[in-house]
Amino acid sequence: MPLQIIRQDITKMDCDAIVNAANNTLLGGGGVDGMIHRAAGPELREECMTLHGCETGQAKLTKGYALPARYVIHTVGPIWQGGGCGERELLASCYRNSLALAAEHGFETVAFPLISSGIFGYPKVEALEVATETISAFLQEHDMTVYLTVFGRSSFAISEELFDDVQSFIDDRYVDAHTDRDYESRRRGAMLGFSESILRESKPRARRRETEPASFSMANAADFPAPEAVSYEVAEDSCDVSLEDALSAIDESFSQMLLRKIDERGMTDAQCYKKANIDRKLFSKIRGDVHYKPSKATALAFAVALELPLSETRELLMKAGYALSRSSKFDIIVEYFIDRRQYDIYRINETLFAFDQALLGSVG
């Protein structure tokens, strides 16, 4: 997908370019800057010396040397001074100028750290917001895969209010998949005992009176009441719909319904797949194959891009053989945003990442 948030050491990224959150000298320092210089080797510093520094918000290019990345884009983020000194615009300029430099050189893959959020003190929630807003705006006009790398949990954050609200939403709806399976196993065991007793009773033996009770107790099946609001849709990639629903939907495939919805909303194909954080090549596969079966993450990404209400989201998912499940935190988090008509896929993905879930827009 065009924008991916990943937990990775940026110096290990094998891509066209990585972005270095540098200082004005470009000669190395602490944090990400120091890590990149150490991993690249002394040749990086030697080339940086020829660049004569860099202004805050600007970007300059060097080779990657010993790094897996072929190039390094050096940009200087603002030092946080409370937010009243133009820090937001300077930070956005770091991303814009770095991406423009990447596009100028024909790069297809670029990895960023969360600029200024370390020793420069920019609040992580606000830094993430600037990063995703600026990158997503760029990707509306360009085809490029951009990685936002997070080295550790402490370097990434969404707002406490959003995290708590989503957690509460999950707590209200989540059904542990193990609860479903344990219940089903015990229920089947009870029914197995019932069936075996029936078989024993049906074998020819001395005739007994019709009024005599059978010698079985159904393994105390009353001890296994069904759990409240249980869903058995526990496998994300399994066919989560009933046979009846699947047969009723056979007249229109996922691909056909998707293209119809795009037309109904007056969107272009590019507007839809970019808003869904989907790669153009993947969209071409879906358009070209009427029987294409996407991943659940891809199907939901299109539902978000089309701003479908929950009822239509479920219908689109059903066309691909899925359903929203109460035993999937991933599903519940996406449902949280759709239920509130909040269709910013990058904000949804930030939240999914914070809860250690897969992201929307996955390729496949």
VEXDREN-2710 file (C-alpha; in Angstrom, 1 decimal):
% VEXDREN-2710
k/r/px/py/pz
1/MET/0.0/0.0/0.0
2/PRO/1.2/3.6/-0.6
3/LEU/1.7/4.6/3.1
4/GLN/2.7/1.9/5.6
5/ILE/3.4/2.4/9.3
6/ILE/5.9/-0.3/10.3
7/ARG/8.0/-1.1/13.4
8/GLN/11.5/-1.3/12.0
9/ASP/15.0/0.2/12.4
10/ILE/15.2/2.6/9.5
11/THR/18.9/1.7/8.9
12/LYS/17.7/-1.8/8.0
13/MET/15.2/-0.6/5.3
14/ASP/16.0/-1.8/1.8
15/CYS/14.4/0.9/-0.3
16/ASP/15.4/3.6/-2.8
17/ALA/15.9/6.2/0.0
18/ILE/15.6/6.7/3.7
19/VAL/15.1/10.1/5.3
20/ASN/17.5/11.3/7.9
21/ALA/16.2/13.6/10.7
22/ALA/19.4/15.6/10.6
23/ASN/20.7/18.8/12.3
24/ASN/21.7/21.9/10.4
25/THR/25.3/20.8/10.0
26/LEU/24.4/17.4/8.4
27/LEU/27.5/16.0/10.1
28/GLY/25.8/13.6/12.4
29/GLY/24.4/13.8/15.9
30/GLY/22.2/11.9/18.3
31/GLY/19.1/9.8/17.8
32/VAL/18.2/8.7/14.2
33/ASP/20.9/11.0/12.8
34/GLY/23.7/9.3/14.6
35/MET/22.3/5.8/13.9
36/ILE/22.2/6.5/10.1
37/HIS/25.8/7.9/10.1
38/ARG/27.1/4.9/12.0
39/ALA/25.4/2.4/9.8
40/ALA/26.4/4.2/6.5
41/GLY/30.0/4.5/7.4
42/PRO/32.5/7.5/7.3
43/GLU/31.9/8.1/3.6
44/LEU/28.5/9.6/4.4
45/ARG/30.0/12.3/6.6
46/GLU/32.6/13.1/4.0
47/GLU/29.9/13.7/1.4
48/CYS/27.8/15.7/3.8
49/MET/30.7/18.0/4.4
50/THR/30.5/19.1/0.8
51/LEU/26.8/20.1/1.2
52/HIS/27.6/23.0/3.6
53/GLY/24.7/22.3/5.9
54/CYS/20.9/22.5/5.4
55/GLU/18.2/25.0/6.5
56/THR/15.4/23.9/8.7
57/GLY/12.5/22.5/6.6
58/GLN/14.8/21.9/3.6
59/ALA/16.2/18.6/2.2
60/LYS/19.4/17.4/0.6
61/LEU/20.5/14.1/-1.0
62/THR/23.5/11.9/-0.6
63/LYS/24.4/8.3/-1.4
64/GLY/23.6/5.5/1.1
65/TYR/27.0/3.9/1.2
66/ALA/26.9/0.9/3.6
67/LEU/23.2/1.2/4.1
68/PRO/20.7/-1.1/2.4
69/ALA/19.0/2.0/1.0
70/ARG/20.6/3.4/-2.1
71/TYR/20.3/7.1/-1.0
72/VAL/19.8/9.2/2.1
73/ILE/17.6/12.3/2.0
74/HIS/18.7/14.6/4.9
75/THR/16.1/17.0/6.3
76/VAL/16.2/19.3/9.3
77/GLY/13.1/19.3/11.5
78/PRO/12.2/22.1/13.8
79/ILE/13.0/22.2/17.5
80/TRP/9.7/22.3/19.5
81/GLN/9.3/25.7/21.2
82/GLY/5.7/25.4/22.3
83/GLY/4.0/25.5/18.8
84/GLY/4.0/29.2/18.3
85/CYS/7.1/29.6/16.3
86/GLY/6.0/28.1/13.0
87/GLU/7.0/24.5/14.0
88/ARG/4.1/22.8/12.2
89/GLU/4.7/24.4/8.8
90/LEU/8.5/23.8/9.1
91/LEU/7.8/20.1/9.9
92/ALA/5.4/19.8/7.0
93/SER/8.1/21.3/4.8
94/CYS/10.5/18.6/5.8
95/TYR/8.1/15.9/4.5
96/ARG/7.1/17.9/1.3
97/ASN/10.7/18.8/0.3
98/SER/11.9/15.2/1.0
99/LEU/9.1/13.7/-1.1
100/ALA/9.7/16.2/-3.9
101/LEU/13.4/15.3/-3.9
102/ALA/12.4/11.6/-4.1
103/ALA/10.0/12.2/-6.9
104/GLU/12.6/14.3/-8.8
105/HIS/15.0/11.3/-8.8
106/GLY/12.3/8.8/-9.7
107/PHE/12.4/6.9/-6.4
108/GLU/9.6/4.4/-5.9
109/THR/10.1/3.6/-2.2
110/VAL/11.0/6.0/0.6
111/ALA/11.2/5.5/4.4
112/PHE/10.8/8.2/7.0
113/PRO/11.3/8.4/10.7
114/LEU/8.9/10.5/12.7
115/ILE/10.8/13.7/12.2
116/SER/11.5/16.0/15.2
117/SER/9.7/13.7/17.7
118/GLY/12.9/12.6/19.4
119/ILE/15.5/14.9/20.9
120/PHE/13.9/17.9/19.1
121/GLY/10.9/17.5/21.4
122/TYR/8.0/17.7/19.0
123/PRO/5.0/16.1/20.7
124/LYS/4.5/12.6/19.1
125/VAL/0.8/12.9/18.6
126/GLU/1.1/16.2/16.7
127/ALA/4.2/15.0/14.8
128/LEU/2.3/11.9/13.6
129/GLU/-0.6/14.0/12.5
130/VAL/1.7/16.3/10.4
131/ALA/3.5/13.3/8.9
132/THR/0.4/11.5/7.8
133/GLU/-1.4/14.6/6.5
134/THR/1.5/15.8/4.4
135/ILE/2.4/12.3/3.1
136/SER/-1.2/11.5/2.2
137/ALA/-1.6/14.8/0.4
138/PHE/1.5/14.0/-1.7
139/LEU/0.3/10.5/-2.5
140/GLN/-2.9/11.9/-4.0
141/GLU/-0.8/13.2/-6.8
142/HIS/2.1/10.7/-7.0
143/ASP/2.5/6.9/-7.2
144/MET/5.1/6.0/-4.5
145/THR/5.3/3.7/-1.5
146/VAL/6.2/5.5/1.6
147/TYR/7.1/3.9/4.9
148/LEU/6.8/5.6/8.3
149/THR/9.2/3.6/10.5
150/VAL/8.7/3.4/14.2
151/PHE/11.7/2.0/16.1
152/GLY/9.9/1.3/19.3
153/ARG/6.5/1.7/21.0
154/SER/7.8/4.8/22.9
155/SER/8.4/6.6/19.6
156/PHE/4.7/6.3/18.5
157/ALA/1.5/7.7/20.0
158/ILE/-2.1/8.5/19.2
159/SER/-4.1/10.8/21.5
160/GLU/-5.0/9.3/24.9
161/GLU/-8.6/10.3/24.4
162/LEU/-8.9/8.4/21.1
163/PHE/-7.0/5.3/22.5
164/ASP/-9.3/5.2/25.6
165/ASP/-12.5/5.6/23.5
166/VAL/-11.5/2.9/21.1
167/GLN/-10.5/0.6/24.0
168/SER/-13.9/1.1/25.6
169/PHE/-15.6/0.3/22.3
170/ILE/-13.6/-2.9/22.0
171/ASP/-14.4/-3.8/25.6
172/ASP/-18.1/-3.4/25.0
173/ARG/-18.1/-5.7/21.9
174/TYR/-15.1/-8.1/22.0
175/VAL/-15.8/-11.8/22.3
176/ASP/-12.7/-13.9/22.8
177/ALA/-12.4/-16.4/20.0
178/HIS/-11.3/-19.1/22.6
179/THR/-14.7/-18.6/24.4
180/ASP/-16.4/-19.5/21.2
181/ARG/-14.3/-22.6/20.5
182/ASP/-14.4/-23.8/24.1
183/TYR/-18.2/-23.5/24.2
184/GLU/-18.6/-25.2/20.8
185/SER/-16.3/-28.1/21.9
186/ARG/-18.2/-28.7/25.1
187/ARG/-21.5/-28.4/23.3
188/ARG/-20.4/-31.0/20.7
189/GLY/-19.2/-33.3/23.4
190/ALA/-22.6/-33.1/25.0
191/MET/-24.3/-33.9/21.7
192/LEU/-21.8/-36.7/21.1
193/GLY/-22.8/-38.3/24.4
194/PHE/-26.4/-37.8/23.5
195/SER/-25.9/-39.5/20.1
196/GLU/-24.0/-42.4/21.5
197/SER/-26.8/-43.0/24.0
198/ILE/-29.3/-43.0/21.2
199/LEU/-27.3/-45.6/19.3
200/ARG/-27.0/-47.8/22.4
201/GLU/-30.7/-47.6/23.0
202/SER/-31.5/-48.5/19.4
203/LYS/-29.5/-51.8/19.5
204/PRO/-31.7/-55.0/19.7
205/ARG/-32.0/-56.1/23.3
206/ALA/-34.7/-57.3/25.7
207/ARG/-37.9/-55.5/25.1
208/ARG/-38.6/-52.7/27.6
209/ARG/-41.8/-50.8/28.3
210/GLU/-42.4/-47.6/26.2
211/THR/-42.9/-45.7/29.4
212/GLU/-39.4/-46.6/30.8
213/PRO/-37.1/-43.6/30.6
214/ALA/-34.0/-43.8/28.4
215/SER/-30.7/-44.3/30.3
216/PHE/-28.9/-41.1/29.3
217/SER/-28.8/-37.5/30.5
218/MET/-27.5/-35.7/27.4
219/ALA/-24.2/-35.1/29.3
220/ASN/-25.9/-32.4/31.4
221/ALA/-26.3/-30.2/28.3
222/ALA/-28.1/-27.6/30.4
223/ASP/-24.7/-26.9/32.0
224/PHE/-23.6/-25.4/28.7
225/PRO/-25.8/-22.4/28.0
226/ALA/-24.8/-20.5/24.9
227/PRO/-22.7/-17.4/25.7
228/GLU/-24.4/-14.1/25.1
229/ALA/-23.9/-12.4/21.8
230/VAL/-21.4/-14.9/20.6
231/SER/-20.1/-14.8/17.0
232/TYR/-18.4/-17.8/15.4
233/GLU/-16.7/-15.7/12.7
234/VAL/-13.2/-16.1/14.2
235/ALA/-11.1/-16.6/11.1
236/GLU/-10.4/-13.4/9.2
237/ASP/-9.7/-15.1/5.9
238/SER/-12.4/-17.7/6.1
239/CYS/-15.8/-17.5/4.5
240/ASP/-17.7/-15.8/7.2
241/VAL/-21.1/-15.7/5.6
242/SER/-23.9/-18.3/5.6
243/LEU/-24.5/-20.5/2.5
244/GLU/-27.9/-18.8/2.1
245/ASP/-26.3/-15.3/2.1
246/ALA/-23.5/-16.4/-0.3
247/LEU/-26.0/-17.9/-2.8
248/SER/-28.2/-14.8/-2.7
249/ALA/-25.2/-12.6/-3.5
250/ILE/-23.9/-14.7/-6.4
251/ASP/-25.4/-12.3/-9.0
252/GLU/-22.8/-9.6/-8.3
253/SER/-19.2/-10.2/-7.5
254/PHE/-17.0/-8.0/-5.2
255/SER/-15.3/-6.4/-8.2
256/GLN/-18.6/-5.6/-9.9
257/MET/-20.1/-4.1/-6.7
258/LEU/-17.0/-2.1/-6.1
259/LEU/-17.0/-0.6/-9.6
260/ARG/-20.7/0.2/-9.3
261/LYS/-20.2/2.0/-6.0
262/ILE/-17.4/4.0/-7.4
263/ASP/-19.6/5.2/-10.3
264/GLU/-22.5/5.9/-8.0
265/ARG/-20.4/8.2/-5.9
266/GLY/-19.0/10.0/-8.9
267/MET/-15.4/9.0/-8.1
268/THR/-12.6/8.2/-10.5
269/ASP/-10.8/4.9/-10.1
270/ALA/-7.6/6.8/-9.0
271/GLN/-9.5/8.8/-6.4
272/CYS/-10.9/5.6/-4.9
273/TYR/-7.8/3.5/-4.7
274/LYS/-5.7/6.4/-3.5
275/LYS/-8.2/7.2/-0.8
276/ALA/-8.3/3.5/0.1
277/ASN/-4.4/3.5/0.4
278/ILE/-4.3/0.8/-2.3
279/ASP/-1.6/0.3/-4.8
280/ARG/-2.6/1.0/-8.4
281/LYS/-1.4/-2.4/-9.6
282/LEU/-3.6/-4.1/-7.1
283/PHE/-6.6/-2.1/-8.2
284/SER/-5.9/-3.0/-11.8
285/LYS/-6.0/-6.7/-10.8
286/ILE/-9.4/-6.2/-9.1
287/ARG/-10.8/-4.3/-12.1
288/GLY/-9.5/-6.9/-14.6
289/ASP/-10.8/-10.0/-12.8
290/VAL/-14.5/-10.1/-12.1
291/HIS/-13.9/-13.1/-9.7
292/TYR/-11.0/-11.5/-7.8
293/LYS/-11.1/-12.2/-4.0
294/PRO/-9.4/-9.5/-2.0
295/SER/-8.0/-9.8/1.5
296/LYS/-10.4/-8.6/4.2
297/ALA/-8.1/-5.6/4.8
298/THR/-8.4/-4.6/1.2
299/ALA/-12.2/-5.0/1.1
300/LEU/-12.5/-2.8/4.2
301/ALA/-10.2/-0.2/2.8
302/PHE/-12.5/0.3/-0.1
303/ALA/-15.5/0.5/2.2
304/VAL/-13.7/3.3/4.0
305/ALA/-12.7/5.0/0.8
306/LEU/-16.3/4.9/-0.5
307/GLU/-17.5/6.1/2.9
308/LEU/-20.0/3.3/3.2
309/PRO/-22.3/3.0/6.2
310/LEU/-22.1/-0.2/8.2
311/SER/-24.9/-1.9/6.4
312/GLU/-23.3/-1.3/3.0
313/THR/-19.9/-2.2/4.4
314/ARG/-21.2/-5.6/5.5
315/GLU/-22.7/-6.1/2.0
316/LEU/-19.4/-5.3/0.3
317/LEU/-17.6/-7.7/2.7
318/MET/-20.1/-10.4/2.0
319/LYS/-19.3/-10.2/-1.7
320/ALA/-15.7/-11.1/-0.9
321/GLY/-16.8/-13.9/1.6
322/TYR/-16.2/-12.0/4.9
323/ALA/-18.2/-10.5/7.7
324/LEU/-17.4/-8.2/10.6
325/SER/-16.6/-10.3/13.7
326/ARG/-16.9/-9.7/17.4
327/SER/-13.9/-11.9/18.0
328/SER/-11.6/-9.7/15.9
329/LYS/-10.2/-6.5/17.4
330/PHE/-9.2/-5.4/13.9
331/ASP/-12.9/-5.6/12.8
332/ILE/-14.1/-3.8/15.9
333/ILE/-11.7/-0.9/15.5
334/VAL/-12.7/-0.4/11.9
335/GLU/-16.3/-0.6/12.9
336/TYR/-15.7/2.1/15.5
337/PHE/-14.7/4.6/12.8
338/ILE/-17.3/3.6/10.3
339/ASP/-20.0/3.8/13.0
340/ARG/-18.9/7.4/13.7
341/ARG/-18.7/8.2/10.0
342/GLN/-14.9/8.9/10.3
343/TYR/-13.4/7.8/7.1
344/ASP/-9.8/9.0/7.3
345/ILE/-7.9/5.8/6.5
346/TYR/-4.6/7.1/7.8
347/ARG/-6.2/7.9/11.2
348/ILE/-7.8/4.5/11.2
349/ASN/-4.4/2.9/10.4
350/GLU/-2.7/4.9/13.2
351/THR/-5.2/3.5/15.6
352/LEU/-4.9/-0.1/14.3
353/PHE/-1.1/0.2/14.6
354/ALA/-1.4/1.5/18.2
355/PHE/-3.4/-1.7/19.0
356/ASP/-1.0/-4.0/17.2
357/GLN/-3.4/-4.8/14.4
358/ALA/-2.9/-5.2/10.6
359/LEU/-3.5/-2.0/8.6
360/LEU/-6.1/-1.2/6.0
361/GLY/-4.9/-1.2/2.4
362/SER/-2.7/-4.3/2.6
363/VAL/-1.7/-5.6/-0.8
364/GLY/-3.7/-8.7/-1.8
END
